[in-house]
Amino acid sequence: MKKNNRRRGWEKVILCGALLFSLVPSVANAAIVYNLHSIISPDSSIVFELQPKKGPGRTFREDSFPIEIMFYDTLNMPEPGVPCTLTVGRRKFSSVSDSNGVVLFWLPKRLLSKKITCNAYPDHRIEGLYFLYFGIILGSGFETGAGQLEIREEGVRILYPEGFTEKAQDILTVMLDERKVIDSIAGIRLHPLKIMLVDDNAPGICINGYGLSLKQDSSFIAGELFHNFPHEWVEVSLDVNYGIYEDTMNRWIGDGLANYINKEIRQVLLPHDSSWVNKPTAGAWNYDCYEGKVFDLRRWTIAGEDDSGGGGVGWLGYVLAPFFWENIVRKSDNKQLIAQFLAEYGMSDDKSQDTAIAILSRLSVLDIGKELVISGDDYREYVRSQSVYIAPRGVSVIPVTKFDLPFSMGDSSQEATSPVRVVTLGNYMLERHEVSNAQFTEFLNTVGSHEDGDVLWF
């Protein structure tokens, strides 16, 4: 049994199995993934074992908790008819995987403090995957897709409510196109993909798939389809199929490749929207972030303010790590470098950062250890050649929309909503000044810090 514990995104906190049932709260502008992956055979039936413990997190209010295991073979084809048991304390639940290779258990809340053991009994070697996805907006409850309509093709499933067949087909086409780009760049073996369309303002916690709200505007939906979903699809696949996070120092591989491939996807599928192709990470385009600093991607483990002496990376890793991959592909003059690296690294028993660096150095004929140490000044010069903005010192970029794409005003799921207009809003910049809490309080009291009815607006 392999537990994959990753810290990504807004510190993308991945709970130990122990905290699985005291769920983490949603975090603004972040996607959080927790996954368990295992190899099962007639000689090894354990899918996973969990011992829930008390810990920080969101209070679990639902009556029961879903545990869904997806069984598939090495070609990502579903494995139907696999007997599976879930033992919780002294109770045992049994089921058999369906035509999609899926078995779903709903555990009563009162049993969630007990030890949980999942076993499967296949007649040949298969794989099992269980993961939770917390989207950047999070509703209540859980999303499993059970009972929804479905279309699927080549390992991609789109589950949707009645009346949204055309939308589901469009999304299926996008994801299949993205998979072709991913394969051409990196040859990654991707995990089976499930996207659940939700006719609500926000999906709940998603089980073994990714949720997409049909009531969000088109700019937000495009951001999910062309940024968040392919990023997580690539990174989770690198984790479960290549074991990159067996060494937590390999984040430059996981998030780095995911963001590099994301940009390549947008260059192929959205070639005429340069602002979207080069979409910056929030707060990343500012001279203050880079000037005179040196960043060591070998030390990148978390997002946030971990820039100790200029050696830490923090938030900037999301742009610096893909910059690293772009650099070494260009310098090596080998467009198949990433695919060759992953093929060899995936076969290695040693998943350490040192092993990854050694393999990549040999294949690229570059000193990868040195390439992973990036000068902030060099990166700033690189940005100058890109069709993106970078804020000068003392100025902040104010983003107007979540993703820099035109959106359709009024394009909700309500058919009567009209008119539909294509709207484009541009980001802008404001000069910024550091003030003390006392100065800010004085400002609020001077200009008025209350709305009508004496309600605080700040």
C-alpha positions as CSV (number, residue, x, y, z in Angstrom):
1,M,0.0,0.0,0.0
2,K,1.4,3.4,-1.0
3,K,0.1,6.5,0.6
4,N,0.9,9.6,-1.4
5,N,1.3,12.7,0.9
6,R,1.8,15.9,-1.1
7,R,1.9,19.5,0.0
8,R,0.9,21.7,-3.0
9,G,-1.1,24.8,-3.9
10,W,-2.0,27.1,-1.0
11,E,0.3,24.7,0.9
12,K,-1.9,22.1,-0.8
13,V,-2.2,20.3,2.5
14,I,-2.6,16.6,2.0
15,L,-4.1,15.0,5.1
16,C,-2.8,11.7,6.4
17,G,-5.3,9.0,6.2
18,A,-5.7,9.6,9.9
19,L,-7.3,13.0,9.2
20,L,-9.3,11.9,6.2
21,F,-12.6,12.3,8.1
22,S,-12.0,15.7,9.7
23,L,-11.9,17.3,6.3
24,V,-9.8,20.3,5.6
25,P,-11.6,23.6,4.9
26,S,-11.6,25.0,1.4
27,V,-8.9,27.5,0.8
28,A,-9.3,30.5,-1.5
29,N,-7.7,30.1,-5.0
30,A,-6.5,26.6,-4.3
31,A,-7.2,23.0,-5.4
32,I,-6.4,20.3,-2.9
33,V,-5.9,16.6,-3.7
34,Y,-5.5,13.7,-1.4
35,N,-4.9,10.4,-3.1
36,L,-4.2,6.7,-2.2
37,H,-2.9,4.4,-4.8
38,S,-2.1,0.7,-4.6
39,I,-1.2,-2.4,-6.7
40,I,-3.4,-5.4,-6.0
41,S,-2.9,-9.0,-7.1
42,P,-4.0,-12.5,-6.0
43,D,-1.0,-12.4,-3.6
44,S,-1.6,-8.9,-2.2
45,S,-5.2,-8.0,-1.5
46,I,-4.9,-4.9,0.7
47,V,-6.0,-1.7,-1.1
48,F,-5.5,0.5,2.0
49,E,-5.7,0.7,5.8
50,L,-6.7,3.9,7.6
51,Q,-6.8,4.7,11.3
52,P,-8.8,7.9,11.6
53,K,-7.7,10.2,14.4
54,K,-8.9,13.6,15.6
55,G,-7.3,16.6,14.0
56,P,-7.9,20.1,12.7
57,G,-10.4,20.4,9.9
58,R,-13.9,21.1,8.9
59,T,-16.6,19.4,11.0
60,F,-18.1,16.4,9.1
61,R,-21.8,17.0,9.1
62,E,-23.2,14.5,6.6
63,D,-24.8,11.3,7.8
64,S,-22.3,9.1,5.9
65,F,-19.0,9.3,4.1
66,P,-18.3,7.9,0.6
67,I,-15.3,5.7,-0.1
68,E,-15.1,5.0,-3.8
69,I,-12.3,2.8,-5.3
70,M,-11.5,2.8,-9.0
71,F,-9.9,-0.4,-10.3
72,Y,-8.1,-0.4,-13.6
73,D,-5.4,-2.3,-15.5
74,T,-2.0,-1.0,-16.7
75,L,-3.7,0.3,-19.9
76,N,-6.1,2.3,-17.8
77,M,-9.0,0.1,-18.8
78,P,-11.7,-0.4,-16.1
79,E,-11.7,-3.7,-14.2
80,P,-15.3,-4.7,-13.6
81,G,-16.4,-7.6,-11.4
82,V,-13.7,-7.2,-8.8
83,P,-14.9,-8.4,-5.4
84,C,-14.1,-5.9,-2.7
85,T,-14.6,-5.7,1.1
86,L,-14.5,-2.8,3.5
87,T,-13.9,-3.8,7.1
88,V,-14.7,-1.1,9.7
89,G,-14.1,-2.2,13.2
90,R,-16.0,-5.4,13.5
91,R,-18.3,-4.7,10.6
92,K,-17.7,-5.8,7.0
93,F,-19.2,-4.4,3.9
94,S,-19.0,-6.2,0.5
95,S,-19.5,-5.1,-3.1
96,V,-18.3,-5.8,-6.7
97,S,-16.9,-3.2,-9.1
98,D,-19.2,-2.0,-11.8
99,S,-18.7,-1.6,-15.6
100,N,-16.5,1.4,-14.9
101,G,-14.3,-0.6,-12.4
102,V,-15.8,1.4,-9.5
103,V,-17.0,0.2,-6.2
104,L,-18.7,2.7,-3.8
105,F,-19.3,2.3,-0.1
106,W,-21.2,4.8,2.1
107,L,-20.0,4.6,5.7
108,P,-22.3,5.7,8.5
109,K,-20.8,8.6,10.4
110,R,-20.8,6.7,13.7
111,L,-18.3,4.2,12.2
112,L,-15.7,6.8,11.1
113,S,-13.6,6.6,14.3
114,K,-12.9,2.9,13.6
115,K,-10.0,1.4,11.8
116,I,-10.8,0.9,8.1
117,T,-9.3,-1.8,5.9
118,C,-10.2,-2.2,2.2
119,N,-9.4,-5.5,0.4
120,A,-9.9,-6.5,-3.2
121,Y,-9.7,-10.0,-4.7
122,P,-8.8,-9.9,-8.4
123,D,-7.5,-12.9,-10.4
124,H,-4.6,-10.8,-11.9
125,R,-2.6,-7.7,-11.2
126,I,-4.6,-4.5,-11.1
127,E,-4.4,-1.0,-9.7
128,G,-6.7,0.8,-7.2
129,L,-7.1,4.6,-6.8
130,Y,-9.0,6.6,-4.3
131,F,-8.7,10.4,-4.2
132,L,-10.5,13.5,-2.9
133,Y,-10.6,16.7,-4.8
134,F,-11.3,20.0,-3.2
135,G,-12.0,22.6,-5.9
136,I,-11.0,26.3,-5.7
137,I,-14.7,26.9,-4.9
138,L,-16.3,24.4,-2.6
139,G,-19.9,23.6,-2.0
140,S,-21.5,21.3,0.6
141,G,-21.6,17.5,0.6
142,F,-19.9,15.1,-1.8
143,E,-19.9,14.6,-5.6
144,T,-19.6,11.0,-6.8
145,G,-21.4,11.3,-10.1
146,A,-23.7,8.4,-9.1
147,G,-26.9,8.4,-11.1
148,Q,-25.8,11.0,-13.6
149,L,-25.8,10.6,-17.4
150,E,-22.4,9.7,-18.8
151,I,-20.3,9.9,-22.0
152,R,-16.8,8.4,-22.1
153,E,-14.1,7.8,-24.6
154,E,-10.5,6.5,-24.2
155,G,-10.4,6.6,-20.4
156,V,-12.1,10.0,-20.0
157,R,-15.6,10.1,-18.4
158,I,-17.9,13.1,-18.3
159,L,-20.9,12.7,-15.9
160,Y,-23.6,15.3,-16.3
161,P,-27.2,16.1,-15.4
162,E,-30.1,15.9,-17.9
163,G,-30.1,18.7,-20.4
164,F,-26.4,19.2,-20.7
165,T,-25.4,16.6,-23.3
166,E,-23.9,19.2,-25.6
167,K,-21.9,20.8,-22.8
168,A,-20.6,17.4,-21.7
169,Q,-19.5,16.5,-25.3
170,D,-17.6,19.8,-25.6
171,I,-15.8,19.2,-22.4
172,L,-15.0,15.6,-23.4
173,T,-13.5,16.9,-26.7
174,V,-11.3,19.5,-24.8
175,M,-9.9,16.9,-22.4
176,L,-9.2,14.4,-25.2
177,D,-7.4,17.2,-27.0
178,E,-5.4,18.0,-23.9
179,R,-4.4,14.4,-23.4
180,K,-3.0,14.3,-27.0
181,V,-0.8,17.4,-26.1
182,I,0.3,15.8,-22.8
183,D,1.3,12.6,-24.6
184,S,3.2,14.5,-27.3
185,I,5.2,16.4,-24.8
186,A,5.8,14.0,-22.0
187,G,4.3,10.6,-22.8
188,I,2.8,10.5,-19.3
189,R,0.7,7.5,-18.3
190,L,-2.4,9.4,-17.1
191,H,-4.8,8.1,-14.5
192,P,-8.4,7.5,-15.7
193,L,-10.2,10.8,-15.7
194,K,-13.7,11.6,-14.3
195,I,-15.2,15.1,-14.5
196,M,-18.6,15.7,-12.9
197,L,-20.8,18.5,-14.1
198,V,-22.8,20.0,-11.3
199,D,-25.9,22.2,-11.9
200,D,-25.1,24.3,-8.8
201,N,-23.0,27.2,-7.8
202,A,-20.1,25.0,-6.5
203,P,-19.4,21.3,-6.4
204,G,-18.9,19.6,-3.1
205,I,-15.9,17.5,-2.2
206,C,-15.3,15.4,-5.3
207,I,-14.6,11.7,-5.0
208,N,-12.3,10.1,-7.6
209,G,-12.8,13.0,-10.0
210,Y,-13.1,16.7,-10.6
211,G,-16.2,18.8,-10.2
212,L,-17.3,21.6,-12.5
213,S,-20.1,24.1,-11.7
214,L,-22.3,24.8,-14.7
215,K,-23.5,28.0,-13.1
216,Q,-20.1,29.7,-13.1
217,D,-19.2,32.2,-15.8
218,S,-17.4,31.1,-19.0
219,S,-14.1,32.6,-17.9
220,F,-14.1,30.5,-14.7
221,I,-15.0,27.3,-16.6
222,A,-12.2,27.9,-19.1
223,G,-9.8,28.3,-16.2
224,E,-10.8,25.0,-14.8
225,L,-10.6,23.2,-18.1
226,F,-7.3,24.8,-19.3
227,H,-5.5,25.2,-16.0
228,N,-6.7,23.4,-12.9
229,F,-7.9,20.1,-14.3
230,P,-4.9,19.4,-16.6
231,H,-2.6,20.5,-13.8
232,E,-4.1,18.1,-11.3
233,W,-4.5,15.3,-13.9
234,V,-0.8,15.5,-14.7
235,E,0.4,15.9,-11.2
236,V,-1.7,13.1,-9.7
237,S,-0.6,10.8,-12.5
238,L,3.1,11.7,-11.9
239,D,2.5,10.8,-8.2
240,V,0.6,7.5,-8.5
241,N,2.2,6.2,-11.7
242,Y,5.8,7.4,-11.3
243,G,6.2,7.9,-7.5
244,I,7.6,11.4,-7.7
245,Y,6.5,12.3,-4.2
246,E,8.1,9.4,-2.5
247,D,10.7,12.2,-2.1
248,T,9.0,15.4,-1.0
249,M,11.8,17.4,-2.5
250,N,10.6,16.5,-6.0
251,R,8.1,19.3,-6.2
252,W,10.0,20.8,-9.1
253,I,9.0,17.7,-11.0
254,G,5.3,17.6,-10.0
255,D,4.1,21.1,-9.9
256,G,6.9,22.1,-12.3
257,L,5.9,19.7,-15.1
258,A,2.2,20.3,-14.5
259,N,2.5,24.0,-15.1
260,Y,5.0,23.6,-18.0
261,I,2.6,21.2,-19.7
262,N,-0.3,23.5,-18.9
263,K,1.3,26.4,-20.8
264,E,2.1,24.1,-23.7
265,I,-1.6,23.0,-23.8
266,R,-2.7,26.6,-24.0
267,Q,-0.2,27.4,-26.7
268,V,-1.7,24.6,-28.8
269,L,-5.4,24.9,-28.0
270,L,-5.6,28.6,-27.4
271,P,-2.9,30.0,-29.7
272,H,-4.6,33.4,-30.3
273,D,-4.9,34.4,-26.7
274,S,-1.4,35.3,-25.5
275,S,-2.5,36.7,-22.2
276,W,-4.1,33.3,-21.4
277,V,-1.2,31.3,-22.8
278,N,1.2,33.1,-20.4
279,K,-1.2,33.4,-17.5
280,P,0.8,34.4,-14.5
281,T,0.4,33.0,-11.0
282,A,-1.1,35.6,-8.7
283,G,1.5,38.0,-7.3
284,A,4.3,36.5,-9.4
285,W,4.9,39.3,-11.8
286,N,6.6,41.9,-9.7
287,Y,10.2,43.1,-9.8
288,D,10.3,43.0,-6.0
289,C,10.0,39.2,-6.1
290,Y,13.1,38.6,-8.1
291,E,15.6,41.4,-8.1
292,G,19.0,40.3,-6.7
293,K,17.7,36.9,-5.5
294,V,18.7,33.3,-6.2
295,F,16.1,30.5,-6.0
296,D,17.0,26.9,-5.4
297,L,14.2,24.6,-6.7
298,R,15.8,21.7,-5.0
299,R,14.6,23.1,-1.7
300,W,11.0,23.8,-2.9
301,T,8.5,21.9,-0.7
302,I,5.7,24.3,0.1
303,A,3.9,27.4,-1.3
304,G,3.9,30.6,0.8
305,E,6.4,32.9,2.3
306,D,9.3,30.4,2.8
307,D,12.0,32.5,1.2
308,S,14.7,32.1,3.7
309,G,17.7,34.2,2.6
310,G,16.6,34.1,-1.0
311,G,17.1,30.4,-1.2
312,G,13.5,29.4,-0.6
313,V,11.0,29.5,-3.4
314,G,7.5,29.7,-2.1
315,W,4.8,30.9,-4.5
316,L,7.3,31.7,-7.2
317,G,7.9,28.0,-7.7
318,Y,4.8,27.9,-9.8
319,V,6.5,30.0,-12.5
320,L,10.2,29.2,-11.8
321,A,9.8,25.4,-12.0
322,P,8.2,25.5,-15.5
323,F,10.8,28.0,-16.5
324,F,13.4,25.4,-15.5
325,W,11.8,22.8,-17.7
326,E,11.5,25.1,-20.6
327,N,15.2,26.0,-20.3
328,I,16.5,22.5,-20.2
329,V,14.3,21.3,-23.1
330,R,15.6,24.2,-25.2
331,K,19.3,23.8,-24.1
332,S,19.3,20.1,-24.7
333,D,17.6,20.5,-28.1
334,N,15.6,17.4,-27.3
335,K,11.8,17.7,-27.5
336,Q,11.5,14.1,-26.1
337,L,13.6,14.8,-23.1
338,I,10.7,14.8,-20.6
339,A,9.3,11.6,-22.0
340,Q,12.7,9.9,-21.8
341,F,13.3,11.1,-18.3
342,L,9.9,9.9,-17.0
343,A,10.2,6.5,-18.7
344,E,13.6,5.9,-17.0
345,Y,12.7,7.5,-13.7
346,G,9.5,5.5,-13.5
347,M,11.4,2.2,-13.8
348,S,13.8,3.2,-11.0
349,D,13.3,1.8,-7.5
350,D,15.0,4.9,-6.0
351,K,12.7,7.9,-6.3
352,S,15.0,10.3,-4.6
353,Q,15.7,13.8,-5.9
354,D,19.3,12.8,-6.4
355,T,18.2,10.0,-8.7
356,A,16.0,12.3,-10.7
357,I,18.8,14.8,-11.1
358,A,21.3,12.2,-12.2
359,I,19.0,10.7,-14.8
360,L,18.0,14.1,-16.2
361,S,21.6,15.3,-16.2
362,R,22.7,12.3,-18.2
363,L,19.9,12.5,-20.7
364,S,20.2,16.3,-21.2
365,V,24.0,16.5,-21.0
366,L,23.4,19.4,-18.6
367,D,24.3,20.0,-15.0
368,I,20.8,19.8,-13.7
369,G,21.9,20.6,-10.1
370,K,23.0,24.0,-11.4
371,E,20.0,24.5,-13.7
372,L,17.7,24.1,-10.7
373,V,19.3,27.1,-9.1
374,I,17.7,30.1,-10.8
375,S,18.7,33.7,-10.8
376,G,15.8,36.1,-10.2
377,D,17.4,38.6,-12.5
378,D,17.6,35.9,-15.3
379,Y,14.0,35.1,-14.9
380,R,13.0,38.7,-14.9
381,E,14.8,39.1,-18.3
382,Y,12.9,36.1,-19.6
383,V,9.6,37.6,-18.6
384,R,10.5,40.7,-20.7
385,S,10.3,38.5,-23.8
386,Q,6.9,37.2,-22.9
387,S,3.6,38.7,-23.8
388,V,2.7,39.3,-20.2
389,Y,2.8,42.2,-17.9
390,I,5.2,42.6,-15.0
391,A,4.6,45.2,-12.3
392,P,7.4,47.7,-11.6
393,R,8.7,48.2,-8.0
394,G,6.1,49.7,-5.7
395,V,3.1,48.8,-8.0
396,S,0.6,46.0,-7.6
397,V,-1.4,44.3,-10.3
398,I,-5.1,44.3,-9.6
399,P,-6.7,41.3,-11.3
400,V,-10.2,42.0,-12.6
401,T,-11.2,38.5,-13.5
402,K,-10.1,35.1,-12.2
403,F,-8.7,34.1,-15.6
404,D,-7.7,36.6,-18.3
405,L,-10.3,35.5,-20.8
406,P,-13.4,37.2,-22.2
407,F,-16.6,36.0,-20.5
408,S,-20.2,36.0,-21.5
409,M,-22.4,38.2,-19.4
410,G,-25.6,36.2,-18.6
411,D,-24.4,32.8,-19.7
412,S,-25.9,30.8,-16.8
413,S,-27.7,27.5,-16.9
414,Q,-31.0,29.3,-17.0
415,E,-32.3,29.2,-20.6
416,A,-34.3,32.4,-20.0
417,T,-31.2,34.5,-19.2
418,S,-30.6,37.1,-21.8
419,P,-28.9,38.9,-23.4
420,V,-25.6,37.1,-23.7
421,R,-22.8,39.5,-24.4
422,V,-19.1,38.8,-24.7
423,V,-17.3,41.0,-22.1
424,T,-13.5,41.7,-21.8
425,L,-12.2,43.3,-18.7
426,G,-8.5,44.3,-18.4
427,N,-6.4,44.1,-15.3
428,Y,-4.9,47.3,-14.0
429,M,-2.1,48.5,-11.7
430,L,-2.1,50.7,-8.6
431,E,0.8,52.2,-6.7
432,R,1.2,50.7,-3.3
433,H,2.4,52.2,0.0
434,E,3.2,50.5,3.3
435,V,1.1,51.8,6.2
436,S,0.8,50.9,9.9
437,N,-2.3,49.5,11.4
438,A,-2.8,52.9,13.2
439,Q,-2.6,54.7,9.9
440,F,-5.1,52.3,8.2
441,T,-7.5,52.7,11.1
442,E,-7.3,56.4,10.9
443,F,-8.0,56.2,7.2
444,L,-11.1,54.0,7.8
445,N,-12.4,56.3,10.4
446,T,-11.9,59.4,8.2
447,V,-13.5,58.1,5.0
448,G,-16.2,56.1,6.9
449,S,-15.8,52.5,7.6
450,H,-19.5,51.6,8.0
451,E,-22.3,51.1,5.5
452,D,-25.9,52.2,6.2
453,G,-27.2,50.5,9.3
454,D,-23.8,50.6,11.1
455,V,-22.5,47.4,9.4
456,L,-18.7,47.1,9.1
457,W,-17.6,46.9,5.5
458,F,-14.1,45.9,6.3
